[in-house]
Amino acid sequence: MNWLVQFAAEAGKTDTLANKTDHKEFLAVGLLGEVGGVLAEFKKQKREGPAYPFYRERLVDEIGDVLWYFVRLATVGVPNLPLRLPINVPDSEETQPSSLLALGAAAGRALEAVQRFSEEGLRSALTDTWLYLRTVAALAHVDLEEASKRNRAKTVSRWPPDGRTAHAFFDEPCPEEERLPRLFTVRFIERGTEQKPQVLLRYNDINIGDRISDNITDSDGYRYHDIFHFAYAVYLGWSPVLRALLRSKRKSNHLADENQDGARAVIIEEAISAIVFSRAKQVGYFEKVQQVDFDLLKSIQEFTKGFEVADVPLWQWEEAILEGFRAFRQLKEQKGGLVTLHLNARQLIVEQVR
């Protein structure tokens, strides 16, 4: 089995919209959109030059996305087409800069063929799309099989086809005093005034951290944002912020103490919390939205490169974000409450103080 046919089979396992009535239309639109992403990367590189160091990484990612939509549309619309396509690297005579525009045009014809219910038109358009994609990849020195593997890893991270297994806790091998507590309760208490409410945390009858206000003109509840760090601890097994609050840094491991639990890791976590909160405000704090958009999750993963949490699959980040905002909405509505963190059970429980 060649790599393209194998990738087509694997891609089908992560197609979450396969049962939709407009499935084929969705795939065609997705293909055209991702081809547009490839063209955009070429444009950015030409415009920015050395000032755009992410070019190749982003291009490999975009080409991987094109491959996913391509094999799904080919499988659904023109059965067995991937089996008939050449997978060798094209000769240098075939690689022309004009292939970029031709790739966009071919993807457009594929969308038109789907709209017209023309299988033959779709076959022709997809065949051309593939031929031009091969030449574009060759021009950019991108290996299509490598791009397919990268895409596979990314999609499986978000939609694991074989069930979900959470990443192990990073501090499992550490002495007990250096682990995040596996079961404990923290009280969120709202103080201050109606014009300037503040939140403080109490754990074991001791105040931890600083009193926090919203720090913005229009009050939005960010004073409760420590709940997001708690959610990261529960659902990711990671929170340098919480480690600092509970004085459970991994001092016995110099590298972990300095690199994973240090100030930079804390800043990264706080930045992620703020970025996600900004997005959440636009969708009602995820009250009626049961998923986190893929681009945001990919940005978080890119943001955490070099830190241990980068190994955590995207579906765990999504769970941590959604559960964190569920708890946030409860605390904000109740103006405080008791929060129990049950790490082993991966549960974040909010109760109203009676």
C-alpha positions in Angstrom: 0.0 0.0 0.0 1.5 3.4 -1.0 1.7 6.2 1.5 -1.1 8.2 -0.2 -3.6 5.3 -0.1 -2.7 4.6 3.6 -3.1 8.3 4.5 -6.5 8.3 2.8 -7.6 5.4 4.9 -6.3 7.0 8.1 -7.9 10.4 7.2 -11.3 8.8 7.1 -11.0 7.9 10.8 -10.7 11.6 11.8 -13.5 12.9 9.6 -16.0 14.2 12.1 -18.5 15.4 9.5 -18.8 12.2 7.5 -22.5 11.8 8.3 -23.5 15.3 7.3 -25.8 15.6 4.2 -23.5 18.3 2.8 -20.3 16.4 3.5 -19.0 16.5 0.0 -19.6 20.2 -0.3 -17.8 20.8 3.0 -14.8 18.8 1.8 -14.7 20.8 -1.5 -14.9 24.1 0.3 -12.2 22.9 2.7 -9.9 21.9 -0.1 -10.2 25.3 -1.8 -9.7 27.1 1.5 -6.6 25.1 2.4 -5.1 25.6 -1.1 -5.7 29.3 -0.5 -3.7 28.9 2.7 -0.7 27.4 0.7 -0.8 30.3 -1.7 -0.9 32.7 1.2 2.2 31.2 2.7 4.0 31.7 -0.6 2.8 35.3 -0.7 4.0 36.0 2.9 7.4 34.5 2.2 7.8 36.6 -1.0 6.7 39.8 0.8 8.5 39.3 4.2 11.5 37.3 3.1 13.9 36.5 6.1 11.5 38.4 8.4 9.1 35.5 8.2 11.0 32.6 9.8 7.9 30.4 10.1 7.5 30.0 6.4 8.5 26.4 6.0 6.8 25.1 9.1 3.6 26.8 8.2 3.8 25.7 4.6 4.3 22.0 5.6 1.3 22.4 7.9 -0.9 24.0 5.2 0.1 21.4 2.6 -0.8 18.7 5.1 -4.2 20.2 5.5 -4.6 20.3 1.7 -3.7 16.6 1.6 -6.3 15.7 4.2 -9.2 17.5 2.3 -7.9 16.1 -1.0 -7.9 12.5 0.0 -11.2 12.8 1.8 -12.9 14.4 -1.2 -11.3 11.9 -3.6 -12.4 9.0 -1.5 -15.9 10.2 -1.1 -16.4 11.7 -4.6 -14.1 9.5 -6.9 -13.6 6.1 -5.3 -10.1 4.6 -5.8 -8.7 7.8 -7.3 -5.8 8.0 -4.7 -4.7 4.5 -5.9 -4.2 5.7 -9.4 -2.2 8.8 -8.7 1.6 9.1 -9.1 3.4 9.7 -5.8 6.9 10.1 -7.1 8.6 13.5 -7.0 8.1 15.3 -10.4 11.0 16.0 -12.7 12.5 19.5 -12.6 11.0 20.2 -16.1 7.5 19.8 -14.5 8.1 22.3 -11.7 7.0 25.8 -12.9 6.1 28.8 -10.8 2.8 29.0 -12.7 1.8 25.8 -10.9 0.8 27.9 -7.9 -2.0 29.6 -9.8 -2.9 26.4 -11.6 -3.3 24.7 -8.2 -5.8 27.3 -7.1 -7.7 27.1 -10.3 -7.9 23.2 -10.1 -9.2 23.4 -6.6 -11.8 25.9 -7.7 -12.9 23.5 -10.5 -13.3 20.7 -8.0 -15.7 22.9 -6.0 -17.6 23.7 -9.2 -17.8 20.0 -10.1 -19.2 19.1 -6.7 -21.8 21.9 -7.1 -22.8 20.5 -10.5 -22.8 16.8 -9.3 -20.3 15.9 -12.0 -18.2 12.9 -11.0 -16.2 13.1 -14.2 -15.6 16.8 -13.7 -14.5 16.1 -10.1 -12.1 13.3 -11.3 -10.5 15.7 -13.8 -10.2 18.6 -11.3 -8.8 16.4 -8.5 -6.3 14.8 -10.8 -5.1 18.2 -11.9 -5.1 19.4 -8.2 -2.8 16.5 -7.3 -0.4 17.0 -10.2 -0.1 20.7 -9.4 0.2 20.1 -5.7 3.2 17.7 -6.4 4.9 20.4 -8.4 4.2 23.2 -5.8 5.6 20.9 -3.0 8.7 20.2 -5.2 9.2 23.9 -5.7 9.1 24.5 -2.0 11.2 21.5 -1.2 8.4 20.0 0.9 8.1 16.2 1.0 4.4 15.3 0.7 4.7 12.1 2.7 6.3 14.1 5.5 3.4 16.6 5.3 0.9 13.8 5.5 2.6 12.4 8.6 2.5 15.8 10.3 -1.1 16.2 9.5 -1.9 12.7 10.8 -0.2 13.5 14.1 -2.1 16.8 14.4 -5.6 15.4 13.6 -5.1 12.4 15.8 -4.1 14.7 18.6 -7.5 16.5 18.3 -9.7 13.6 17.3 -8.1 10.3 18.4 -9.7 7.5 16.5 -8.8 4.8 19.0 -10.2 6.3 22.2 -8.8 9.0 24.5 -6.0 8.2 26.9 -4.9 11.2 29.0 -1.2 12.0 29.2 0.5 10.9 32.4 1.1 13.5 35.1 4.5 15.1 34.6 5.3 15.0 38.3 4.5 11.3 38.9 8.1 10.3 39.5 8.7 13.2 42.0 8.7 13.0 45.8 5.2 13.6 47.3 6.0 17.1 48.4 6.9 18.1 44.8 3.7 16.8 43.3 0.6 18.8 42.8 -1.9 17.5 45.4 -4.2 14.9 43.8 -7.3 15.9 45.8 -7.8 19.3 47.5 -10.3 22.1 47.9 -9.7 25.9 47.4 -12.2 28.6 48.3 -12.8 31.5 46.0 -14.0 34.5 48.0 -15.3 37.7 46.4 -14.5 40.9 48.3 -14.0 44.6 47.5 -16.9 46.8 46.3 -19.6 46.4 43.6 -17.6 48.9 41.5 -14.3 47.1 42.0 -14.8 43.5 43.1 -11.8 41.4 44.0 -11.2 37.7 44.5 -8.9 36.0 47.0 -8.1 32.3 47.4 -8.0 30.3 50.6 -6.4 26.9 50.9 -6.1 25.1 54.3 -7.3 28.3 56.0 -4.4 30.3 54.5 -4.6 33.0 51.8 -2.7 32.0 48.7 -1.7 34.4 45.9 -2.8 38.0 45.6 -6.2 39.6 45.6 -7.2 39.9 41.9 -9.5 42.4 40.3 -10.7 42.4 36.6 -8.0 45.0 35.7 -10.2 46.3 32.8 -12.7 49.1 32.4 -15.7 46.9 31.6 -15.9 44.2 34.3 -15.7 40.7 32.7 -15.0 38.4 35.6 -11.3 37.9 34.9 -10.8 38.1 38.7 -11.8 34.4 38.7 -9.2 33.4 36.1 -7.2 31.3 38.6 -9.8 28.7 37.9 -8.2 28.2 34.5 -4.9 27.3 36.1 -6.8 24.8 38.3 -8.3 23.3 35.1 -4.9 23.0 33.5 -3.7 21.1 36.6 -6.6 18.7 36.5 -7.0 18.1 32.8 -3.4 18.5 31.7 -1.5 17.6 34.8 0.4 20.9 34.2 0.3 24.3 35.9 3.5 26.2 36.8 1.3 28.9 38.3 -0.4 26.5 40.7 2.9 24.9 41.6 4.2 28.3 42.6 1.1 29.0 44.6 1.3 25.7 46.5 5.1 25.7 46.7 5.3 22.4 45.0 8.1 23.1 42.5 10.3 20.2 41.5 13.4 21.2 43.4 14.9 17.7 43.3 15.1 18.0 39.5 17.2 21.0 38.5 16.1 21.0 34.9 12.4 20.7 35.7 12.7 23.3 38.5 14.4 25.9 36.2 12.8 25.2 32.8 9.4 23.7 33.5 8.4 25.4 36.8 10.3 28.6 36.4 9.2 32.2 35.7 9.1 31.8 31.9 6.7 28.8 32.2 4.5 30.8 34.5 4.4 33.7 32.0 3.5 31.3 29.2 0.7 29.9 31.2 -0.7 33.3 32.1 -0.4 34.4 28.5 -2.4 31.3 27.3 -5.0 32.0 30.0 -5.4 35.6 28.7 -5.4 34.7 25.0 -8.1 32.0 25.5 -10.2 34.3 27.7 -10.1 37.0 25.0 -11.5 34.4 22.5 -14.0 33.0 25.0 -15.6 36.5 25.5 -16.5 36.4 21.8 -18.4 33.1 22.1 -20.2 33.7 25.4 -17.5 32.1 27.5 -18.2 28.7 25.8 -21.7 28.5 27.5 -23.4 27.3 24.3 -20.3 26.2 22.4 -19.0 22.7 23.0 -15.8 22.9 21.1 -12.7 25.1 20.9 -11.7 26.1 17.4 -8.8 24.2 15.9 -6.7 27.2 15.1 -6.7 28.4 18.7 -5.6 24.9 19.9 -2.9 24.8 17.3 -1.7 28.2 18.4 -1.5 27.0 22.0 0.5 24.0 20.9 2.9 26.2 19.0 3.1 28.6 21.9 4.2 25.8 24.3 7.0 24.4 22.2 10.0 23.6 24.4 7.9 23.0 27.5 6.7 19.6 28.7 3.0 20.4 28.1 3.7 20.5 24.4 3.4 16.7 24.4 -0.2 16.8 25.7 -2.7 16.0 22.9 -5.0 18.8 21.6 -8.2 17.1 22.8 -6.9 17.5 26.4 -6.4 21.2 25.9 -9.9 21.4 24.6 -11.3 19.6 27.6 -9.3 21.8 30.0 -10.5 25.0 28.4 -14.2 23.9 28.2 -14.2 22.6 31.8 -12.3 25.6 33.1 -14.9 27.9 31.6 -17.8 25.8 32.9 -16.3 26.3 36.4 -15.6 30.0 35.7 -19.2 30.7 34.8 -20.4 29.0 38.0 -18.0 31.0 40.2 -18.9 34.3 38.5 -22.6 33.7 38.9 -22.3 32.6 42.5 -19.8 35.3 43.4 -17.4 32.7 44.7 -17.5 29.1 45.9 -15.6 26.0 46.8 -13.6 24.3 44.1 -12.4 20.7 44.5 -9.6 19.5 42.3 -9.6 15.7 41.9 -6.6 15.2 39.7 -6.7 11.4 39.6 -10.4 11.4 38.5 -9.8 14.4 36.2 -12.6 16.3 37.8 -13.1 20.0 38.7 -16.0 20.4 41.0 -17.6 23.8 42.0 -19.9 24.1 45.0 -21.7 27.1 46.4 -20.8 28.2 49.9 -23.8 27.8 52.1 
